[in-house]
Amino acid sequence: MSKWSYTRGLHDLGNSVYAYLQPDGTWGWSNAGILVDGEASLLIDTLFDLKLTQQMLDTMRKSIPAAAHIDMVVNTHANGDHCYGNELVADAQIIASARTAEEMMEGVKPQLMAAVLKQAAQLGQLGEYMSRIFGSFDFDNITLTPPKTTFEGELSLTVGEKAVHLIEVGPAHTRGDTMVYIPGDRVVFTGDILFIGGHPIIWAGPTSNWLRACDRLLAMDVETIVPGHPGHGPITDKQGVIEVKTYLEYIFEEARKRYEAGMPALEAAMDIPLDRYATWTDGERIAVNVASIYRELKGDSVQPDMVSSFSLIAALALQH
Ligand SMILES: [Zn+2]
């Protein structure tokens, strides 16, 4: 049992570090966070659309005086549910790994998301699935606002007197995944390196590097771990890291056996028993996970575009 309740809004982790949670943690419902010291503030991720990001900023400003002005923002990775709200904090120093900044500019734009949702009725299974998972977000009139400061590997910051370390552990979930570690408070925000109670999704891979990221987390002196998406027990600890690691090892091994037996990837995705992961949300993500592992085993590093990946996921989701 987690000592944290999984409710929407701000959760005080102690020492002026807060998580902002958005149940139910499935597609697009990401976590964010803020830490302050004196007048200084650092926001960890913005949300999927402007309305949600504005609500979050308003909530933070109500209970945290230093949140009146956000000084710095870190985007943990390039997926829209972690950066589409950046324009509302455009005057802050927005920081991300160089690979995340690059992926943000090359990846799915909010305009494409808006167009797909508007044309959903003509897009068959893809349209049906995208409306189901993303229909409640508003992608109109978002101006993608990229980071101004980029780094490779690690970057140390100070927020007031607090030391904060940005640790790039990608490519894993995406190309440039970054964790935000606050050693003095023994807290880490992992971005989407951790999905708790939901299937993680391997957009970029390789899986081996994601497993290294899990090991790095396990070796850290931390007590409180804020995952990118929690499906249950919002804020986690090292047990949550072990669960994600075990999942990745299981899926990799099951996919490898089927790859070596010559089974096509989508067939393998349908064939792998979900077993103890059957209760985790978004099980259809296994379609992309197996495809990514097959690419990895083939030595093919070219990541397919998001639309074809979502078509795979939709095919799996809607066949039941
Ligand atoms: Zn996410």
py3Dmol code that shows the C-alpha trace and the ligand (Angstrom):
import py3Dmol

protein = """\
ATOM      1  CA  MET A   1       0.000   0.000   0.000  1.00  0.00           C
ATOM      2  CA  SER A   2       1.301   3.355  -0.972  1.00  0.00           C
ATOM      3  CA  LYS A   3       1.279   6.077   1.639  1.00  0.00           C
ATOM      4  CA  TRP A   4       0.279   8.497  -1.126  1.00  0.00           C
ATOM      5  CA  SER A   5      -3.282   8.829  -2.330  1.00  0.00           C
ATOM      6  CA  TYR A   6      -3.811   8.800  -6.060  1.00  0.00           C
ATOM      7  CA  THR A   7      -5.900  11.897  -6.519  1.00  0.00           C
ATOM      8  CA  ARG A   8      -5.746  14.647  -9.097  1.00  0.00           C
ATOM      9  CA  GLY A   9      -3.659  17.649  -8.157  1.00  0.00           C
ATOM     10  CA  LEU A  10      -0.726  18.634  -6.030  1.00  0.00           C
ATOM     11  CA  HIS A  11       0.895  16.274  -3.532  1.00  0.00           C
ATOM     12  CA  ASP A  12       3.420  17.582  -1.039  1.00  0.00           C
ATOM     13  CA  LEU A  13       6.425  15.236  -0.920  1.00  0.00           C
ATOM     14  CA  GLY A  14       8.123  17.334   1.774  1.00  0.00           C
ATOM     15  CA  ASN A  15      10.936  19.912   1.696  1.00  0.00           C
ATOM     16  CA  SER A  16       9.188  21.988  -0.993  1.00  0.00           C
ATOM     17  CA  VAL A  17       9.066  19.198  -3.551  1.00  0.00           C
ATOM     18  CA  TYR A  18       5.645  18.430  -5.011  1.00  0.00           C
ATOM     19  CA  ALA A  19       4.180  15.971  -7.482  1.00  0.00           C
ATOM     20  CA  TYR A  20       1.196  16.891  -9.644  1.00  0.00           C
ATOM     21  CA  LEU A  21      -0.849  13.795 -10.451  1.00  0.00           C
ATOM     22  CA  GLN A  22      -3.489  13.140 -13.095  1.00  0.00           C
ATOM     23  CA  PRO A  23      -5.371   9.896 -12.586  1.00  0.00           C
ATOM     24  CA  ASP A  24      -5.860   7.488 -14.233  1.00  0.00           C
ATOM     25  CA  GLY A  25      -2.366   7.619 -15.700  1.00  0.00           C
ATOM     26  CA  THR A  26      -3.309   6.007 -19.013  1.00  0.00           C
ATOM     27  CA  TRP A  27      -2.524   7.545 -22.447  1.00  0.00           C
ATOM     28  CA  GLY A  28      -1.796  11.250 -22.067  1.00  0.00           C
ATOM     29  CA  TRP A  29      -2.534  11.460 -18.315  1.00  0.00           C
ATOM     30  CA  SER A  30       0.998  12.140 -17.150  1.00  0.00           C
ATOM     31  CA  ASN A  31       2.531  13.288 -13.880  1.00  0.00           C
ATOM     32  CA  ALA A  32       4.479  16.480 -13.430  1.00  0.00           C
ATOM     33  CA  GLY A  33       6.215  18.103 -10.487  1.00  0.00           C
ATOM     34  CA  ILE A  34       7.642  21.247  -9.036  1.00  0.00           C
ATOM     35  CA  LEU A  35      10.346  22.075  -6.562  1.00  0.00           C
ATOM     36  CA  VAL A  36      11.016  25.447  -5.031  1.00  0.00           C
ATOM     37  CA  ASP A  37      13.562  26.986  -2.715  1.00  0.00           C
ATOM     38  CA  GLY A  38      13.179  30.567  -1.571  1.00  0.00           C
ATOM     39  CA  GLU A  39      12.005  32.454  -4.638  1.00  0.00           C
ATOM     40  CA  ALA A  40      13.398  29.943  -7.108  1.00  0.00           C
ATOM     41  CA  SER A  41      11.300  27.324  -8.871  1.00  0.00           C
ATOM     42  CA  LEU A  42      11.775  24.404 -11.253  1.00  0.00           C
ATOM     43  CA  LEU A  43       8.834  22.762 -13.026  1.00  0.00           C
ATOM     44  CA  ILE A  44       9.218  19.185 -14.174  1.00  0.00           C
ATOM     45  CA  ASP A  45       7.221  18.694 -17.390  1.00  0.00           C
ATOM     46  CA  THR A  46       4.190  20.484 -18.742  1.00  0.00           C
ATOM     47  CA  LEU A  47       0.989  18.635 -19.670  1.00  0.00           C
ATOM     48  CA  PHE A  48      -0.709  17.456 -22.877  1.00  0.00           C
ATOM     49  CA  ASP A  49      -2.763  20.538 -23.620  1.00  0.00           C
ATOM     50  CA  LEU A  50      -2.991  24.171 -22.618  1.00  0.00           C
ATOM     51  CA  LYS A  51      -6.090  23.860 -20.465  1.00  0.00           C
ATOM     52  CA  LEU A  52      -4.608  21.096 -18.322  1.00  0.00           C
ATOM     53  CA  THR A  53      -1.281  22.900 -18.042  1.00  0.00           C
ATOM     54  CA  GLN A  54      -3.016  26.150 -17.045  1.00  0.00           C
ATOM     55  CA  GLN A  55      -5.043  24.327 -14.375  1.00  0.00           C
ATOM     56  CA  MET A  56      -1.856  22.806 -13.024  1.00  0.00           C
ATOM     57  CA  LEU A  57      -0.042  26.157 -12.900  1.00  0.00           C
ATOM     58  CA  ASP A  58      -3.057  27.780 -11.188  1.00  0.00           C
ATOM     59  CA  THR A  59      -3.165  24.996  -8.600  1.00  0.00           C
ATOM     60  CA  MET A  60       0.551  25.336  -7.916  1.00  0.00           C
ATOM     61  CA  ARG A  61       0.330  29.112  -7.581  1.00  0.00           C
ATOM     62  CA  LYS A  62      -2.488  28.844  -5.059  1.00  0.00           C
ATOM     63  CA  SER A  63      -0.463  26.823  -2.575  1.00  0.00           C
ATOM     64  CA  ILE A  64       3.173  27.589  -3.434  1.00  0.00           C
ATOM     65  CA  PRO A  65       4.113  31.292  -3.443  1.00  0.00           C
ATOM     66  CA  ALA A  66       7.373  30.701  -5.350  1.00  0.00           C
ATOM     67  CA  ALA A  67       5.382  29.126  -8.196  1.00  0.00           C
ATOM     68  CA  ALA A  68       4.052  32.574  -9.097  1.00  0.00           C
ATOM     69  CA  HIS A  69       6.905  32.724 -11.553  1.00  0.00           C
ATOM     70  CA  ILE A  70       8.401  29.546 -12.962  1.00  0.00           C
ATOM     71  CA  ASP A  71      12.153  30.065 -13.433  1.00  0.00           C
ATOM     72  CA  MET A  72      13.141  26.770 -15.013  1.00  0.00           C
ATOM     73  CA  VAL A  73      11.357  23.882 -16.716  1.00  0.00           C
ATOM     74  CA  VAL A  74      12.755  20.444 -17.464  1.00  0.00           C
ATOM     75  CA  ASN A  75      11.044  18.313 -20.109  1.00  0.00           C
ATOM     76  CA  THR A  76      11.809  14.701 -19.218  1.00  0.00           C
ATOM     77  CA  HIS A  77      11.225  13.617 -22.840  1.00  0.00           C
ATOM     78  CA  ALA A  78       9.610  14.597 -26.127  1.00  0.00           C
ATOM     79  CA  ASN A  79       6.168  12.983 -25.892  1.00  0.00           C
ATOM     80  CA  GLY A  80       3.437  15.637 -26.050  1.00  0.00           C
ATOM     81  CA  ASP A  81       1.984  14.778 -22.658  1.00  0.00           C
ATOM     82  CA  HIS A  82       5.237  16.064 -21.147  1.00  0.00           C
ATOM     83  CA  CYS A  83       5.831  19.199 -23.246  1.00  0.00           C
ATOM     84  CA  TYR A  84       2.833  20.468 -25.257  1.00  0.00           C
ATOM     85  CA  GLY A  85       2.048  22.971 -22.480  1.00  0.00           C
ATOM     86  CA  ASN A  86       5.488  24.633 -22.702  1.00  0.00           C
ATOM     87  CA  GLU A  87       4.176  27.843 -24.273  1.00  0.00           C
ATOM     88  CA  LEU A  88       2.503  28.749 -20.971  1.00  0.00           C
ATOM     89  CA  VAL A  89       5.932  28.906 -19.327  1.00  0.00           C
ATOM     90  CA  ALA A  90       7.776  30.212 -22.374  1.00  0.00           C
ATOM     91  CA  ASP A  91       9.609  32.888 -20.391  1.00  0.00           C
ATOM     92  CA  ALA A  92      11.240  30.273 -18.176  1.00  0.00           C
ATOM     93  CA  GLN A  93      14.532  28.619 -19.021  1.00  0.00           C
ATOM     94  CA  ILE A  94      13.285  25.419 -20.660  1.00  0.00           C
ATOM     95  CA  ILE A  95      15.831  22.598 -20.445  1.00  0.00           C
ATOM     96  CA  ALA A  96      15.961  19.145 -22.033  1.00  0.00           C
ATOM     97  CA  SER A  97      18.519  16.696 -23.328  1.00  0.00           C
ATOM     98  CA  ALA A  98      19.684  17.532 -26.852  1.00  0.00           C
ATOM     99  CA  ARG A  99      18.128  14.327 -28.140  1.00  0.00           C
ATOM    100  CA  THR A 100      14.794  15.227 -26.556  1.00  0.00           C
ATOM    101  CA  ALA A 101      14.895  18.718 -28.078  1.00  0.00           C
ATOM    102  CA  GLU A 102      15.619  17.203 -31.478  1.00  0.00           C
ATOM    103  CA  GLU A 103      12.850  14.611 -31.143  1.00  0.00           C
ATOM    104  CA  MET A 104      10.385  17.312 -30.093  1.00  0.00           C
ATOM    105  CA  MET A 105      10.983  19.149 -33.355  1.00  0.00           C
ATOM    106  CA  GLU A 106      10.938  16.005 -35.505  1.00  0.00           C
ATOM    107  CA  GLY A 107       8.182  14.096 -33.709  1.00  0.00           C
ATOM    108  CA  VAL A 108       4.398  14.319 -33.687  1.00  0.00           C
ATOM    109  CA  LYS A 109       3.203  17.921 -33.689  1.00  0.00           C
ATOM    110  CA  PRO A 110       0.041  19.043 -31.879  1.00  0.00           C
ATOM    111  CA  GLN A 111      -1.358  20.096 -35.287  1.00  0.00           C
ATOM    112  CA  LEU A 112      -1.125  16.486 -36.466  1.00  0.00           C
ATOM    113  CA  MET A 113      -2.898  15.252 -33.338  1.00  0.00           C
ATOM    114  CA  ALA A 114      -5.662  17.823 -33.874  1.00  0.00           C
ATOM    115  CA  ALA A 115      -6.007  16.841 -37.545  1.00  0.00           C
ATOM    116  CA  VAL A 116      -6.166  13.115 -36.774  1.00  0.00           C
ATOM    117  CA  LEU A 117      -8.918  13.678 -34.203  1.00  0.00           C
ATOM    118  CA  LYS A 118     -10.907  15.873 -36.611  1.00  0.00           C
ATOM    119  CA  GLN A 119     -10.678  13.269 -39.368  1.00  0.00           C
ATOM    120  CA  ALA A 120     -11.101  10.301 -37.034  1.00  0.00           C
ATOM    121  CA  ALA A 121     -14.331   9.128 -38.676  1.00  0.00           C
ATOM    122  CA  GLN A 122     -12.464   8.614 -41.969  1.00  0.00           C
ATOM    123  CA  LEU A 123      -9.478   6.861 -40.429  1.00  0.00           C
ATOM    124  CA  GLY A 124     -10.978   3.484 -39.568  1.00  0.00           C
ATOM    125  CA  GLN A 125      -9.508   1.638 -36.586  1.00  0.00           C
ATOM    126  CA  LEU A 126      -6.783   4.227 -36.112  1.00  0.00           C
ATOM    127  CA  GLY A 127      -9.355   7.030 -35.886  1.00  0.00           C
ATOM    128  CA  GLU A 128     -11.568   5.070 -33.548  1.00  0.00           C
ATOM    129  CA  TYR A 129      -8.691   4.250 -31.222  1.00  0.00           C
ATOM    130  CA  MET A 130      -7.149   7.733 -31.276  1.00  0.00           C
ATOM    131  CA  SER A 131     -10.553   9.282 -30.440  1.00  0.00           C
ATOM    132  CA  ARG A 132     -10.991   6.843 -27.602  1.00  0.00           C
ATOM    133  CA  ILE A 133      -7.629   7.557 -25.980  1.00  0.00           C
ATOM    134  CA  PHE A 134      -7.005  11.196 -26.949  1.00  0.00           C
ATOM    135  CA  GLY A 135     -10.520  12.553 -27.564  1.00  0.00           C
ATOM    136  CA  SER A 136     -10.684  14.451 -24.285  1.00  0.00           C
ATOM    137  CA  PHE A 137      -7.565  16.556 -24.960  1.00  0.00           C
ATOM    138  CA  ASP A 138      -7.574  19.788 -26.948  1.00  0.00           C
ATOM    139  CA  PHE A 139      -4.710  20.053 -29.448  1.00  0.00           C
ATOM    140  CA  ASP A 140      -5.966  23.169 -31.219  1.00  0.00           C
ATOM    141  CA  ASN A 141      -3.832  26.298 -31.183  1.00  0.00           C
ATOM    142  CA  ILE A 142      -0.840  24.831 -29.400  1.00  0.00           C
ATOM    143  CA  THR A 143       2.474  26.423 -30.325  1.00  0.00           C
ATOM    144  CA  LEU A 144       5.188  23.858 -29.804  1.00  0.00           C
ATOM    145  CA  THR A 145       7.780  25.585 -27.623  1.00  0.00           C
ATOM    146  CA  PRO A 146      11.161  23.845 -27.674  1.00  0.00           C
ATOM    147  CA  PRO A 147      13.805  23.904 -24.930  1.00  0.00           C
ATOM    148  CA  LYS A 148      16.281  26.781 -24.956  1.00  0.00           C
ATOM    149  CA  THR A 149      18.982  24.945 -23.056  1.00  0.00           C
ATOM    150  CA  THR A 150      20.109  21.451 -23.952  1.00  0.00           C
ATOM    151  CA  PHE A 151      22.655  19.072 -22.503  1.00  0.00           C
ATOM    152  CA  GLU A 152      24.113  15.640 -23.095  1.00  0.00           C
ATOM    153  CA  GLY A 153      24.648  13.070 -20.370  1.00  0.00           C
ATOM    154  CA  GLU A 154      24.218  14.979 -17.134  1.00  0.00           C
ATOM    155  CA  LEU A 155      23.560  18.522 -16.050  1.00  0.00           C
ATOM    156  CA  SER A 156      23.733  19.891 -12.502  1.00  0.00           C
ATOM    157  CA  LEU A 157      21.494  22.788 -11.540  1.00  0.00           C
ATOM    158  CA  THR A 158      20.707  24.677  -8.409  1.00  0.00           C
ATOM    159  CA  VAL A 159      17.231  25.818  -7.519  1.00  0.00           C
ATOM    160  CA  GLY A 160      17.811  28.308  -4.726  1.00  0.00           C
ATOM    161  CA  GLU A 161      20.119  26.269  -2.506  1.00  0.00           C
ATOM    162  CA  LYS A 162      18.866  22.902  -3.701  1.00  0.00           C
ATOM    163  CA  ALA A 163      21.102  20.760  -5.896  1.00  0.00           C
ATOM    164  CA  VAL A 164      19.283  19.080  -8.778  1.00  0.00           C
ATOM    165  CA  HIS A 165      20.840  16.594 -11.196  1.00  0.00           C
ATOM    166  CA  LEU A 166      19.443  15.933 -14.644  1.00  0.00           C
ATOM    167  CA  ILE A 167      20.455  12.462 -15.747  1.00  0.00           C
ATOM    168  CA  GLU A 168      19.909  11.418 -19.345  1.00  0.00           C
ATOM    169  CA  VAL A 169      19.247   7.684 -19.493  1.00  0.00           C
ATOM    170  CA  GLY A 170      17.770   7.435 -23.006  1.00  0.00           C
ATOM    171  CA  PRO A 171      17.382   6.179 -25.585  1.00  0.00           C
ATOM    172  CA  ALA A 172      14.828   3.954 -23.871  1.00  0.00           C
ATOM    173  CA  HIS A 173      11.158   5.006 -23.811  1.00  0.00           C
ATOM    174  CA  THR A 174      12.118   7.833 -26.196  1.00  0.00           C
ATOM    175  CA  ARG A 175      15.417   9.044 -27.629  1.00  0.00           C
ATOM    176  CA  GLY A 176      16.506  11.325 -24.820  1.00  0.00           C
ATOM    177  CA  ASP A 177      14.756  10.315 -21.577  1.00  0.00           C
ATOM    178  CA  THR A 178      15.932  12.308 -18.588  1.00  0.00           C
ATOM    179  CA  MET A 179      15.445  11.787 -14.860  1.00  0.00           C
ATOM    180  CA  VAL A 180      15.391  14.647 -12.361  1.00  0.00           C
ATOM    181  CA  TYR A 181      17.193  13.722  -9.152  1.00  0.00           C
ATOM    182  CA  ILE A 182      17.101  15.821  -5.998  1.00  0.00           C
ATOM    183  CA  PRO A 183      19.735  14.103  -3.834  1.00  0.00           C
ATOM    184  CA  GLY A 184      19.229  16.243  -0.724  1.00  0.00           C
ATOM    185  CA  ASP A 185      15.586  15.185  -0.532  1.00  0.00           C
ATOM    186  CA  ARG A 186      16.151  11.614  -1.814  1.00  0.00           C
ATOM    187  CA  VAL A 187      13.522  12.160  -4.512  1.00  0.00           C
ATOM    188  CA  VAL A 188      13.686  11.324  -8.208  1.00  0.00           C
ATOM    189  CA  PHE A 189      11.236  12.147 -10.994  1.00  0.00           C
ATOM    190  CA  THR A 190      11.722   9.444 -13.598  1.00  0.00           C
ATOM    191  CA  GLY A 191       9.602  10.657 -16.509  1.00  0.00           C
ATOM    192  CA  ASP A 192       8.334   7.689 -18.511  1.00  0.00           C
ATOM    193  CA  ILE A 193      11.182   5.402 -17.509  1.00  0.00           C
ATOM    194  CA  LEU A 194       8.564   4.210 -15.028  1.00  0.00           C
ATOM    195  CA  PHE A 195       4.932   3.416 -15.708  1.00  0.00           C
ATOM    196  CA  ILE A 196       3.418   1.982 -12.568  1.00  0.00           C
ATOM    197  CA  GLY A 197       0.454  -0.341 -12.997  1.00  0.00           C
ATOM    198  CA  GLY A 198       0.364   0.289 -16.751  1.00  0.00           C
ATOM    199  CA  HIS A 199       2.312  -1.229 -19.608  1.00  0.00           C
ATOM    200  CA  PRO A 200       5.417   0.808 -20.384  1.00  0.00           C
ATOM    201  CA  ILE A 201       5.874   1.564 -24.075  1.00  0.00           C
ATOM    202  CA  ILE A 202       9.181   1.107 -25.863  1.00  0.00           C
ATOM    203  CA  TRP A 203       9.066   3.805 -28.563  1.00  0.00           C
ATOM    204  CA  ALA A 204      12.816   4.068 -29.045  1.00  0.00           C
ATOM    205  CA  GLY A 205      14.614   1.279 -27.180  1.00  0.00           C
ATOM    206  CA  PRO A 206      16.916  -0.540 -26.925  1.00  0.00           C
ATOM    207  CA  THR A 207      15.426  -2.486 -24.026  1.00  0.00           C
ATOM    208  CA  SER A 208      18.921  -3.148 -22.700  1.00  0.00           C
ATOM    209  CA  ASN A 209      19.415   0.560 -22.167  1.00  0.00           C
ATOM    210  CA  TRP A 210      16.058   0.881 -20.403  1.00  0.00           C
ATOM    211  CA  LEU A 211      17.124  -1.962 -18.096  1.00  0.00           C
ATOM    212  CA  ARG A 212      20.323  -0.025 -17.387  1.00  0.00           C
ATOM    213  CA  ALA A 213      18.179   2.971 -16.453  1.00  0.00           C
ATOM    214  CA  CYS A 214      16.266   0.756 -13.997  1.00  0.00           C
ATOM    215  CA  ASP A 215      19.547  -0.456 -12.496  1.00  0.00           C
ATOM    216  CA  ARG A 216      20.717   3.105 -12.168  1.00  0.00           C
ATOM    217  CA  LEU A 217      17.541   3.957 -10.251  1.00  0.00           C
ATOM    218  CA  LEU A 218      17.962   0.927  -8.010  1.00  0.00           C
ATOM    219  CA  ALA A 219      21.490   2.042  -7.164  1.00  0.00           C
ATOM    220  CA  MET A 220      20.440   5.583  -6.259  1.00  0.00           C
ATOM    221  CA  ASP A 221      20.031   6.828  -2.729  1.00  0.00           C
ATOM    222  CA  VAL A 222      16.317   7.614  -3.056  1.00  0.00           C
ATOM    223  CA  GLU A 223      13.199   7.028  -1.067  1.00  0.00           C
ATOM    224  CA  THR A 224      10.463   8.678  -3.129  1.00  0.00           C
ATOM    225  CA  ILE A 225      10.127   7.955  -6.826  1.00  0.00           C
ATOM    226  CA  VAL A 226       7.658   9.850  -8.998  1.00  0.00           C
ATOM    227  CA  PRO A 227       6.903   7.887 -12.174  1.00  0.00           C
ATOM    228  CA  GLY A 228       5.733   9.416 -15.457  1.00  0.00           C
ATOM    229  CA  HIS A 229       2.483   7.494 -15.381  1.00  0.00           C
ATOM    230  CA  PRO A 230       1.005   5.640 -12.450  1.00  0.00           C
ATOM    231  CA  GLY A 231      -1.931   3.334 -12.925  1.00  0.00           C
ATOM    232  CA  HIS A 232      -2.159   2.671  -9.205  1.00  0.00           C
ATOM    233  CA  GLY A 233      -0.159   3.670  -6.124  1.00  0.00           C
ATOM    234  CA  PRO A 234       0.820   7.046  -7.579  1.00  0.00           C
ATOM    235  CA  ILE A 235       4.196   7.655  -6.095  1.00  0.00           C
ATOM    236  CA  THR A 236       6.422   4.671  -5.789  1.00  0.00           C
ATOM    237  CA  ASP A 237       9.677   3.305  -4.432  1.00  0.00           C
ATOM    238  CA  LYS A 238      12.278   0.811  -5.578  1.00  0.00           C
ATOM    239  CA  GLN A 239       9.665  -1.959  -5.673  1.00  0.00           C
ATOM    240  CA  GLY A 240       8.038  -0.058  -8.553  1.00  0.00           C
ATOM    241  CA  VAL A 241      11.381   0.002 -10.383  1.00  0.00           C
ATOM    242  CA  ILE A 242      11.743  -3.750  -9.922  1.00  0.00           C
ATOM    243  CA  GLU A 243       8.262  -4.305 -11.385  1.00  0.00           C
ATOM    244  CA  VAL A 244       9.055  -2.333 -14.524  1.00  0.00           C
ATOM    245  CA  LYS A 245      12.413  -4.045 -14.903  1.00  0.00           C
ATOM    246  CA  THR A 246      10.829  -7.483 -14.516  1.00  0.00           C
ATOM    247  CA  TYR A 247       8.181  -6.597 -17.095  1.00  0.00           C
ATOM    248  CA  LEU A 248      10.792  -5.481 -19.641  1.00  0.00           C
ATOM    249  CA  GLU A 249      12.853  -8.621 -19.067  1.00  0.00           C
ATOM    250  CA  TYR A 250       9.773 -10.807 -19.489  1.00  0.00           C
ATOM    251  CA  ILE A 251       8.556  -9.149 -22.696  1.00  0.00           C
ATOM    252  CA  PHE A 252      12.071  -9.116 -24.173  1.00  0.00           C
ATOM    253  CA  GLU A 253      12.610 -12.803 -23.485  1.00  0.00           C
ATOM    254  CA  GLU A 254       9.167 -13.859 -24.777  1.00  0.00           C
ATOM    255  CA  ALA A 255       9.605 -11.723 -27.918  1.00  0.00           C
ATOM    256  CA  ARG A 256      13.115 -13.094 -28.498  1.00  0.00           C
ATOM    257  CA  LYS A 257      11.894 -16.705 -28.446  1.00  0.00           C
ATOM    258  CA  ARG A 258       9.233 -15.913 -31.028  1.00  0.00           C
ATOM    259  CA  TYR A 259      11.628 -13.883 -33.171  1.00  0.00           C
ATOM    260  CA  GLU A 260      14.023 -16.806 -33.280  1.00  0.00           C
ATOM    261  CA  ALA A 261      11.165 -19.148 -34.196  1.00  0.00           C
ATOM    262  CA  GLY A 262      10.337 -16.892 -37.153  1.00  0.00           C
ATOM    263  CA  MET A 263       6.976 -15.673 -35.867  1.00  0.00           C
ATOM    264  CA  PRO A 264       5.884 -12.274 -37.261  1.00  0.00           C
ATOM    265  CA  ALA A 265       5.933  -9.439 -34.711  1.00  0.00           C
ATOM    266  CA  LEU A 266       2.201  -8.736 -34.526  1.00  0.00           C
ATOM    267  CA  GLU A 267       1.442 -12.436 -34.172  1.00  0.00           C
ATOM    268  CA  ALA A 268       4.016 -12.614 -31.376  1.00  0.00           C
ATOM    269  CA  ALA A 269       2.374  -9.647 -29.657  1.00  0.00           C
ATOM    270  CA  MET A 270      -0.928 -11.534 -29.646  1.00  0.00           C
ATOM    271  CA  ASP A 271       0.704 -14.779 -28.618  1.00  0.00           C
ATOM    272  CA  ILE A 272       2.664 -13.620 -25.555  1.00  0.00           C
ATOM    273  CA  PRO A 273       0.659 -14.365 -22.393  1.00  0.00           C
ATOM    274  CA  LEU A 274       0.203 -11.239 -20.298  1.00  0.00           C
ATOM    275  CA  ASP A 275      -0.021 -13.345 -17.147  1.00  0.00           C
ATOM    276  CA  ARG A 276       0.542 -11.168 -14.103  1.00  0.00           C
ATOM    277  CA  TYR A 277       0.494  -8.042 -16.289  1.00  0.00           C
ATOM    278  CA  ALA A 278      -3.077  -8.660 -17.461  1.00  0.00           C
ATOM    279  CA  THR A 279      -4.368  -6.213 -14.854  1.00  0.00           C
ATOM    280  CA  TRP A 280      -2.006  -3.447 -15.981  1.00  0.00           C
ATOM    281  CA  THR A 281      -3.596  -0.772 -18.166  1.00  0.00           C
ATOM    282  CA  ASP A 282      -2.979  -0.329 -21.913  1.00  0.00           C
ATOM    283  CA  GLY A 283      -2.026  -3.955 -22.642  1.00  0.00           C
ATOM    284  CA  GLU A 284      -2.197  -3.278 -26.396  1.00  0.00           C
ATOM    285  CA  ARG A 285       1.099  -1.394 -26.097  1.00  0.00           C
ATOM    286  CA  ILE A 286       2.700  -4.801 -26.352  1.00  0.00           C
ATOM    287  CA  ALA A 287       2.269  -4.438 -30.155  1.00  0.00           C
ATOM    288  CA  VAL A 288       4.812  -1.610 -30.197  1.00  0.00           C
ATOM    289  CA  ASN A 289       6.997  -3.229 -27.565  1.00  0.00           C
ATOM    290  CA  VAL A 290       7.374  -6.435 -29.540  1.00  0.00           C
ATOM    291  CA  ALA A 291       7.957  -4.505 -32.782  1.00  0.00           C
ATOM    292  CA  SER A 292      10.702  -2.496 -31.030  1.00  0.00           C
ATOM    293  CA  ILE A 293      12.339  -5.633 -29.625  1.00  0.00           C
ATOM    294  CA  TYR A 294      12.249  -7.262 -33.099  1.00  0.00           C
ATOM    295  CA  ARG A 295      13.970  -4.169 -34.539  1.00  0.00           C
ATOM    296  CA  GLU A 296      16.531  -4.363 -31.777  1.00  0.00           C
ATOM    297  CA  LEU A 297      17.215  -8.059 -32.486  1.00  0.00           C
ATOM    298  CA  LYS A 298      17.514  -7.336 -36.208  1.00  0.00           C
ATOM    299  CA  GLY A 299      19.941  -4.499 -35.531  1.00  0.00           C
ATOM    300  CA  ASP A 300      17.588  -2.039 -37.217  1.00  0.00           C
ATOM    301  CA  SER A 301      17.740   1.308 -35.466  1.00  0.00           C
ATOM    302  CA  VAL A 302      15.175   3.169 -37.573  1.00  0.00           C
ATOM    303  CA  GLN A 303      12.165   3.974 -35.443  1.00  0.00           C
ATOM    304  CA  PRO A 304       8.836   3.831 -37.328  1.00  0.00           C
ATOM    305  CA  ASP A 305       6.662   6.936 -37.310  1.00  0.00           C
ATOM    306  CA  MET A 306       4.057   7.305 -34.575  1.00  0.00           C
ATOM    307  CA  VAL A 307       1.100   6.943 -36.931  1.00  0.00           C
ATOM    308  CA  SER A 308       2.140   3.465 -38.041  1.00  0.00           C
ATOM    309  CA  SER A 309       2.908   2.535 -34.429  1.00  0.00           C
ATOM    310  CA  PHE A 310      -0.529   3.714 -33.319  1.00  0.00           C
ATOM    311  CA  SER A 311      -2.098   1.753 -36.186  1.00  0.00           C
ATOM    312  CA  LEU A 312      -0.480  -1.403 -34.794  1.00  0.00           C
ATOM    313  CA  ILE A 313      -1.717  -0.655 -31.299  1.00  0.00           C
ATOM    314  CA  ALA A 314      -5.219   0.123 -32.603  1.00  0.00           C
ATOM    315  CA  ALA A 315      -5.299  -3.152 -34.502  1.00  0.00           C
ATOM    316  CA  LEU A 316      -4.482  -5.061 -31.347  1.00  0.00           C
ATOM    317  CA  ALA A 317      -6.820  -3.054 -29.115  1.00  0.00           C
ATOM    318  CA  LEU A 318      -9.838  -3.343 -31.373  1.00  0.00           C
ATOM    319  CA  GLN A 319      -9.568  -6.999 -32.287  1.00  0.00           C
ATOM    320  CA  HIS A 320     -11.148  -8.058 -29.008  1.00  0.00           C
TER     321      HIS A 320
END
"""
ligand_1 = """\
1
ZN
Zn 3.993 10.116 -20.915
"""
view = py3Dmol.view(width=600, height=400)
view.addModel(protein, "pdb")
view.setStyle({"model": 0}, {"cartoon": {"style": "trace"}})
view.addModel(ligand_1, "xyz")
view.setStyle({"model": 1}, {"stick": {}})
view.zoomTo()
view.show()
